[in-house]
Amino acid sequence: MRQRLRLFIESDGLDEKLKQPEVSMELQEFTEILKDAVIWDRAWLKDLGDEQVRISADLYEVLTIYSQMRPSA
């Protein structure tokens, strides 16, 4: 995964959000990174916990159904 340098500049009081480009990555790579971060209790998970992420409608549907399932006996 490439690291990117982000520059933050003063907004001159306009309170506009800086537009950041969207990037794509494979779900498998994404979940491996998150799994490792959860195992090692990385601080950035808590720091970024309120960030919004964009996911496809079908992935959202799968996640929603999965979260409503009861564990099997």
Secondary structure, 3 states (H helix, E strand, C coil): CCCCCCCCCCCCCCCCCCCCCCCCCCHHHHHHHHHHHHHCCCHHHHHCCCCCCCCCHHHHHHHHHHHHCCCCC
